[in-house]
Amino acid sequence: MDCIFLGAILSISSTTIIIKALEELGRQGEICRPDFRDPRRGGHPRHRHDRVALGYANARFDAVQDIGRTVLQLGAFLGVLLVGGLIAVPRLLNYVARFKSNEMLLVTVVGLCFGVSLLAVKLGYSVALGGVSHRAIVAEARQIAKIEALTHPVRDLFSAVFFVSIGLLIDPRVLVQYAGPILVITAAVVVGKVLTCSLGTFIAGHDQRTSLRVGMALAQIGEFSFIIAALGLSLNVTSGFLYPSPSPSPR
């Protein structure tokens, strides 16, 4: 199971880092920008990896009925959430936009995001599922361009908090203990993703320069990789080698 989860972890790239880099360079139009907004395209790729990893983990316990029940419940939750949200949320945002207050619009959008994420957690799903579902719903509002501009500072704030919190979890002793596997996996991520992503883009019909840019941009892992690793530990289907927990330092 470590191999399956490791493959899911390495197959993800952080679109947050990619979009931020392209925006700073003013080149977000040169390389195809990931579409976060159309729920009809099957959801975010990182979320699909999360569901695949969860399916493999549950399959180990040979609980076919539980898996089927979980899939039905998840489908019902997403169906009700998307249908109800697509009906109510755009109307709510249109009403709030009449006040012509950026603060009210921003607070409403962020409050809806937190509310949907909390609902997902209370029903036994991940916070990420609620956030992705909320993003797909808000994307149908007429004020989407304005909302994107207003939420950019908030996105940057939470991105900084996330990566700082990940850095605080790093134990230097673990880096020394697993120095060999770290070097091998790092080389596989950087070299492997550059080669495979560049080759895939070139086969898709793009020129060599664009293909190399895509490969270089995707040569990292995403924030969802940590969620998948933690999922494997919580289900007791992966070993501590894959995602070592930092031990408290003696005082």
N, C-alpha and C positions, 0 to 999 in steps of 0.2 A: 504493500500500500504506500510505502514511502516513495516509490518510483512514480506511482500515479499522481500523488499529490505534488511531488517535485516537478513533474511535467506541467501540471496545471499552474503552478506558481511561476515557472520560468516562461510560460507561453504568454503571459500578460505584460503589457507595457503601460506605463502611466501616461494617459492622455492629458492629464493636468500639466505635467512637465512639458509635453510636446507643444500643447497649445500656448502655454506661457512663453516658451522660447520663440515660437513663431510670431507671437504678438509683439514681443520685444524687438524682433528683427524686422517687423513689418512685412513678413512673407507668408502670412497665413493663407493667402490665396494661391500660392505657388504649389503647395502640396495639398492633396485632398484632405479636408478637415473632417474629423469624425463627426457623424451626425448623432447628437445626443437626444434629438427631439422627436423622432418619428417612432412611436410605439409599434407601428405596423411592420417594422423591419426586424422584429424578433428580440428587441431589448438590447441592452448594452452587452458587448462581448464579455466583459469581466463578470457580469452577473450570470451569463450562461456557464462560464467556467465554474462559478460557485455552485450552481445547481448540479453540474456534472460530478464535481468532487463529492458533494453530499450524497448523490445517488450511488456512487461507488462505495462510499463508506457504509451506507445502510445495507447495501447488497451483501456485505460481508456477514451480517447477522442473519441472512436468509429470511428476512421478514418481508415477504412479498406483499402481504395484505397491508402492513403498515406503510410501505412505500406507496402503494396505490392510494391509500387514504390520504397520505400527506400530499401527493400530487393533486388529488381532487380538491383538497382544502386550499392548497396554494392557488390552483386555477380559479376556484370560486372567489378567493380573496382578491386576486388581481382583477378578475372580471368585474366584481362589484365596485372595487376601488376605481378602476379606469372609467367604467361607464358612469358611475355617480360623479366622479371627479370631473370628467369632460363635460358633464351637464352643469354642475354647480360652480366649479372654480372659475371658468372664464367669465361667467355672469358676476361672480363676486368681485373679481378683479376689475371688470368694467365699472361696477358701482363705486369701488374705491378710487378708481382713476378720475371719477368726476370731481373729486375734491381737489385735484391738481396738487397733491402733496406727495413729494417723493418719499418722505419719511413714512407716511401711512402705507404707501404701496410696498415699500421695502419690508416694513414690519409685518404686513399681511403675508407676503410671500415667505419670509423666513418662519413666521409662526405656523403657516400651513406645512412647511417642510418638517419642522419639529413635531407637529401634531401627527402627520402621517407616519413618520419614523417611530414615534412612540406607540402608535397603534400597531405597527408591524411587530415591534418588540413584545407588546402585551399578548399578541396572538402567537408568539413563539417563532417569529421570523427575524431576520437580521435588520439592523438599522439601515444598511446599504439598500436593501430591497425597498424600504419606504422612501428613501431619498431618490432612488432611480425612478420609482413610480411617480413621485411628486414632480420630478423634472419633466417626465413625459406629458403629464397633465398640464402643467404651466406653459409648456411650449405651444399649446394650442390657443393661448390668449392673444388678443390683438396687441397687447403692450409688451410682447416678448422682447423686442429690441431694447425698449426702455428698461425692462426688468434685468436683462443681461448687463446693461451698463451700470445699474444700481448695485447689482450683486457682485460685481468684480472685486471691490475692496473686501467684501465679506468672504468671498472665495479665497482671496489671497491670505486673509487672516487665518482662516481655518486650515488652509494648506500649510502655513508656517507652523501652526500649533501641532498639526499632525506629524510633520517631519521632525520637529523638535522632540515630541514625545517618543517617536521611534528611536531617535538618537539616545535618549535617556535610558532606553531599555538595553542598550549595548553594554555588555560586560567585557572589558578588555581581556580578562582571563579566558573567556570563551573564544575570543579571536585567536589567542595563542594555542589553545587546546585543539581547535579545529582549523588550524592554518592551512593544512593540505587540502581538505575538501573545499574550503573557501576559495582558494586559488583556482582549483579545477572548475568549480561552478561559475566563478566570475569569468574565467576564460570562455567557458561554454556559452554564457549569456552574451558577452560582448562579441566574440568571433562568430558564434553560431547564429545569433540574430542578425548580425550584419550580412552574413552570407545568404541565409535563407530568406530574409525579408527583401534583400536586394534582388535575389534571383526571382522570387515570386512577383515582385513589382515589374521586373524586366519581362517576364513571361506574359504578364497581363497587358503588355503593349507600350510601356513607358520607355523613355530613352535611358541611357546609362547614367546620366547625371542625376536625374530624378530618382532612379532606382537606388543609387548609392545614398542619396539624401534620406530616403525612406528607411533604408537599412541602418544608417547611423542614428536616426532619430528614435528608432525602436529598440536600440541596444541597451535596454534597462528593464527592470521589473516594475510592476505597478503597486499602488497601495492596496489593491485587493489581494495581492499575493499574501500579505500578512493575515488577512481575514481567512483565506483558505488554509494557511498553516495553523492558525489558532483553531479552526474548525476541526482539523484532523486530530489535534491534541484533545479537544473537548469530547470528541467521540471515541477516544482511546483506540484509534486505528493507525496512528503514526507514532514513531518513537521520538524520544527527546533529541535524537541526533538531528532531525529535520528542523526543529524549531526549539532550540534550547531555551529554557526559561531562566532569566537572570536570577541568580541567588543573592540574597541580601548580604551585604558586606559586613564583616564583624566590626563592632565598635571598639 
